[in-house]
Amino acid sequence: MTYCVALSVDEGLVFLADTRTNAGVDHVSTARKMSVFEQPGERVLVLLAAGNLSLTQAVLRELSEPADPREPTLWSVRTMPDAARVVGRAVRNVHRREAQALEDFGVEFNCSFILGGQIAQAATDDDSQTAPPCSRLFMIYAAGNFIEASSVNPYFQIGESKYGKPIIDRVLVPQTPLDEAAKCALISMDSTLRSNLSVGLPLDLLVYQKDTLRVTRFVTITHDNAYYQMIHRTWGERLRQVFGEIPDPDWQDAAAIPHVDQEGERVLFRAPASAAAHGAIDTRPAQTLAQADKPKAPR
């Protein structure tokens, strides 16, 4: 399995990917899921991959060794949307070659990608250089089509996304500082590792500051990385602390709480008194949640 996440904020982009490809009791394997295409001062493109490993590697080979040398490549395109189209074309080329054979063996054509980065503005006719455009982020699907991140949805996930999504939804906005976005991505990954054995270390983390047009922050995070261990320990401790500080439910009789709506379909069915095997049945109504905002009682 895989978990890859990329975040887009005003200051730049954050990319994070695990490396586990197979996890079992006696069989654990890894492979890199992040690929970086860098020409310092001219372009930085980062590609994250998830899905069938043979397919994602075939797409990478298609990108590095295109079948038609006349076609544009990630090194020659002039805009980020054009780069996303190059990846989409490579996905479709692999689909044409492999999809039918996979289908014959009952294997789904399953791969997806996140592409992000920045390409310097091409020189104009008078050979002047304008300011580089902003960094951009795209999700590319198995059909080769793609969408772009926006201020409404400033991040993408591929692979095992559900465990790491809540923290991003609660924290990330376009104005989030770049280092805080990196911290958010690491907490998102830690939550996923905590709940899913098929996602695992080492992790590849790349933080791109817009307009630098070069890789300045990249790290492969292993079990002995002190910052990641601090994230893992502190996040768990603080979650338990906050959980403990939230008041417990306050149960009261429904009749004692004003404006409680008792209408609706019946859910709780009780046996009639004649069905009681021993003694009388307690017929008092079930209590309801008072929803009172009162401090937690000390233990």
Protein Blocks (a to p, Z undefined) as FASTA:
>chain_A
ZZddddddfklccddddfbfbdcfklccdddfbdcdddehkaccddddedjfklmmmmmm
mmmmcfblkbccfklmcbfklmmmmmmmmmmmmmmmmmmmmmmnopacddddddeddddd
dddfkopacdddddddddddfkopacdddfklmcdcehjfklmmmmmmmmmcfklcfklm
mmmmmmmmmmmmmmomkbccddddddddehklpafbdcdddfklmklmmmmmmmmmmmmm
mmmmpccdddddfklpghiafedcdfbdcddfklpmghcadfbdcdddekiacddddZZ
